Amino acid sequence: MMDGRTDLHYFDTGSVTAQRYRDKVLEPYVCLFRGAVDPDFIFMDDNAPCLRAVLIDDFLETENIQHMS
């Protein structure tokens, strides 16, 4: 993980909602990744609609994660 990348993770059932993305990706992986790499890293995603939800923006702000728009 120190090369700035994480393993690919996929959801084998259901669709990705904002809540599922927060609970299954952001909390367990992105927050951990930030601690391992650099607290000031900039998070980038692919701008899918579920990733642009207010829930996600609020979570990233609460966790002080800078996000590319």
CNS distance restraints for C-alpha pairs under 8 A (distance, minus, plus):
assign (resid   1 and name CA) (resid   5 and name CA) 5.48 0.50 0.50
assign (resid   1 and name CA) (resid   6 and name CA) 5.45 0.50 0.50
assign (resid   1 and name CA) (resid  33 and name CA) 7.63 0.50 0.50
assign (resid   1 and name CA) (resid  36 and name CA) 7.87 0.50 0.50
assign (resid   2 and name CA) (resid  36 and name CA) 7.28 0.50 0.50
assign (resid   2 and name CA) (resid  37 and name CA) 6.39 0.50 0.50
assign (resid   4 and name CA) (resid  37 and name CA) 7.06 0.50 0.50
assign (resid   6 and name CA) (resid  33 and name CA) 7.95 0.50 0.50
assign (resid  11 and name CA) (resid  15 and name CA) 7.65 0.50 0.50
assign (resid  11 and name CA) (resid  16 and name CA) 7.62 0.50 0.50
assign (resid  16 and name CA) (resid  20 and name CA) 5.97 0.50 0.50
assign (resid  16 and name CA) (resid  21 and name CA) 6.13 0.50 0.50
assign (resid  16 and name CA) (resid  50 and name CA) 6.98 0.50 0.50
assign (resid  17 and name CA) (resid  21 and name CA) 6.03 0.50 0.50
assign (resid  17 and name CA) (resid  50 and name CA) 5.48 0.50 0.50
assign (resid  18 and name CA) (resid  22 and name CA) 6.15 0.50 0.50
assign (resid  18 and name CA) (resid  50 and name CA) 4.83 0.50 0.50
assign (resid  18 and name CA) (resid  51 and name CA) 6.05 0.50 0.50
assign (resid  18 and name CA) (resid  53 and name CA) 6.26 0.50 0.50
assign (resid  18 and name CA) (resid  55 and name CA) 6.64 0.50 0.50
assign (resid  18 and name CA) (resid  56 and name CA) 6.42 0.50 0.50
assign (resid  19 and name CA) (resid  23 and name CA) 6.07 0.50 0.50
assign (resid  19 and name CA) (resid  55 and name CA) 7.26 0.50 0.50
assign (resid  19 and name CA) (resid  56 and name CA) 7.87 0.50 0.50
assign (resid  20 and name CA) (resid  24 and name CA) 5.68 0.50 0.50
assign (resid  20 and name CA) (resid  25 and name CA) 7.74 0.50 0.50
assign (resid  21 and name CA) (resid  25 and name CA) 5.26 0.50 0.50
assign (resid  21 and name CA) (resid  26 and name CA) 6.48 0.50 0.50
assign (resid  21 and name CA) (resid  50 and name CA) 7.85 0.50 0.50
assign (resid  21 and name CA) (resid  51 and name CA) 7.47 0.50 0.50
assign (resid  22 and name CA) (resid  26 and name CA) 4.77 0.50 0.50
assign (resid  22 and name CA) (resid  27 and name CA) 6.03 0.50 0.50
assign (resid  22 and name CA) (resid  56 and name CA) 6.56 0.50 0.50
assign (resid  22 and name CA) (resid  59 and name CA) 7.66 0.50 0.50
assign (resid  23 and name CA) (resid  27 and name CA) 5.64 0.50 0.50
assign (resid  23 and name CA) (resid  28 and name CA) 7.30 0.50 0.50
assign (resid  24 and name CA) (resid  28 and name CA) 6.37 0.50 0.50
assign (resid  24 and name CA) (resid  29 and name CA) 7.94 0.50 0.50
assign (resid  25 and name CA) (resid  29 and name CA) 5.45 0.50 0.50
assign (resid  25 and name CA) (resid  30 and name CA) 6.64 0.50 0.50
assign (resid  26 and name CA) (resid  30 and name CA) 4.72 0.50 0.50
assign (resid  26 and name CA) (resid  31 and name CA) 6.32 0.50 0.50
assign (resid  27 and name CA) (resid  31 and name CA) 5.61 0.50 0.50
assign (resid  27 and name CA) (resid  32 and name CA) 7.68 0.50 0.50
assign (resid  28 and name CA) (resid  32 and name CA) 6.34 0.50 0.50
assign (resid  29 and name CA) (resid  33 and name CA) 5.84 0.50 0.50
assign (resid  30 and name CA) (resid  34 and name CA) 6.09 0.50 0.50
assign (resid  31 and name CA) (resid  35 and name CA) 6.58 0.50 0.50
assign (resid  31 and name CA) (resid  63 and name CA) 7.89 0.50 0.50
assign (resid  32 and name CA) (resid  36 and name CA) 6.42 0.50 0.50
assign (resid  33 and name CA) (resid  37 and name CA) 6.05 0.50 0.50
assign (resid  34 and name CA) (resid  38 and name CA) 5.51 0.50 0.50
assign (resid  34 and name CA) (resid  39 and name CA) 5.29 0.50 0.50
assign (resid  34 and name CA) (resid  40 and name CA) 7.69 0.50 0.50
assign (resid  34 and name CA) (resid  41 and name CA) 6.63 0.50 0.50
assign (resid  35 and name CA) (resid  39 and name CA) 5.82 0.50 0.50
assign (resid  37 and name CA) (resid  41 and name CA) 7.48 0.50 0.50
assign (resid  40 and name CA) (resid  65 and name CA) 7.64 0.50 0.50
assign (resid  40 and name CA) (resid  66 and name CA) 7.43 0.50 0.50
assign (resid  41 and name CA) (resid  65 and name CA) 7.64 0.50 0.50
assign (resid  41 and name CA) (resid  66 and name CA) 7.04 0.50 0.50
assign (resid  42 and name CA) (resid  65 and name CA) 7.02 0.50 0.50
assign (resid  42 and name CA) (resid  66 and name CA) 5.05 0.50 0.50
assign (resid  42 and name CA) (resid  67 and name CA) 5.55 0.50 0.50
assign (resid  42 and name CA) (resid  68 and name CA) 6.65 0.50 0.50
assign (resid  43 and name CA) (resid  65 and name CA) 6.93 0.50 0.50
assign (resid  43 and name CA) (resid  66 and name CA) 6.08 0.50 0.50
assign (resid  43 and name CA) (resid  67 and name CA) 4.73 0.50 0.50
assign (resid  43 and name CA) (resid  68 and name CA) 6.15 0.50 0.50
assign (resid  44 and name CA) (resid  67 and name CA) 6.07 0.50 0.50
assign (resid  44 and name CA) (resid  68 and name CA) 5.28 0.50 0.50
assign (resid  44 and name CA) (resid  69 and name CA) 7.80 0.50 0.50
assign (resid  45 and name CA) (resid  51 and name CA) 7.67 0.50 0.50
assign (resid  45 and name CA) (resid  68 and name CA) 7.71 0.50 0.50
assign (resid  46 and name CA) (resid  51 and name CA) 7.95 0.50 0.50
assign (resid  47 and name CA) (resid  51 and name CA) 5.99 0.50 0.50
assign (resid  47 and name CA) (resid  52 and name CA) 6.35 0.50 0.50
assign (resid  47 and name CA) (resid  69 and name CA) 7.79 0.50 0.50
assign (resid  48 and name CA) (resid  52 and name CA) 6.66 0.50 0.50
assign (resid  49 and name CA) (resid  53 and name CA) 6.85 0.50 0.50
assign (resid  51 and name CA) (resid  56 and name CA) 6.28 0.50 0.50
assign (resid  52 and name CA) (resid  56 and name CA) 6.54 0.50 0.50
assign (resid  52 and name CA) (resid  57 and name CA) 6.96 0.50 0.50
assign (resid  53 and name CA) (resid  57 and name CA) 6.52 0.50 0.50
assign (resid  54 and name CA) (resid  58 and name CA) 5.94 0.50 0.50
assign (resid  55 and name CA) (resid  59 and name CA) 6.16 0.50 0.50
assign (resid  56 and name CA) (resid  60 and name CA) 6.17 0.50 0.50
assign (resid  57 and name CA) (resid  61 and name CA) 6.13 0.50 0.50
assign (resid  58 and name CA) (resid  62 and name CA) 6.04 0.50 0.50
assign (resid  59 and name CA) (resid  63 and name CA) 6.15 0.50 0.50
assign (resid  60 and name CA) (resid  64 and name CA) 5.99 0.50 0.50
assign (resid  60 and name CA) (resid  65 and name CA) 5.03 0.50 0.50
assign (resid  60 and name CA) (resid  66 and name CA) 7.18 0.50 0.50
assign (resid  60 and name CA) (resid  67 and name CA) 7.41 0.50 0.50
assign (resid  61 and name CA) (resid  65 and name CA) 6.08 0.50 0.50
assign (resid  61 and name CA) (resid  66 and name CA) 7.54 0.50 0.50
